[in-house]
Amino acid sequence: ADSFRQTHDPQPTDREILERYVVAVLYFSTDGPNWSDAFGIDIGFLAGVHICSWNNKSPADGVLAPGVFCDDDLNLSILQLGGFSLTGPIPWELSLLDSCTSLDLSSNTLHGTIPTETVQLNSLEHLS
């Protein structure tokens, strides 16, 4: 997050830094370098662009495309990673995404328990 801040956005908000950090923790906790879906879609995780661009903007058959999506205020609102070959534990840091309304980690090889801190996700409407 700090490397991105220094080279791409001289004045990122604390929220932007936090969201980028949380998603990076998820990436490295769940074998991110080996993430893929059945279509080989590259969603640009950890790319040197705003976190709201870490997605494939081309949904197939009306299904929400994979990746990170943001609301009108550029806050992370949807994390769509169902069926993306995530392997490992679910990090507690996801509970810091307080504007997240939808979290899809289904159809992956995650293990361990769902962190108790996820009860802090007051905006969450969809969890799978």
Helices and strands as residue ranges (DSSP letters): H 2-8, H 14-29, G 32-34, G 51-53, E 67-70, E 76-80, E 87-89, G 92-96, E 102-104, E 109-111, G 116-120, E 126-127
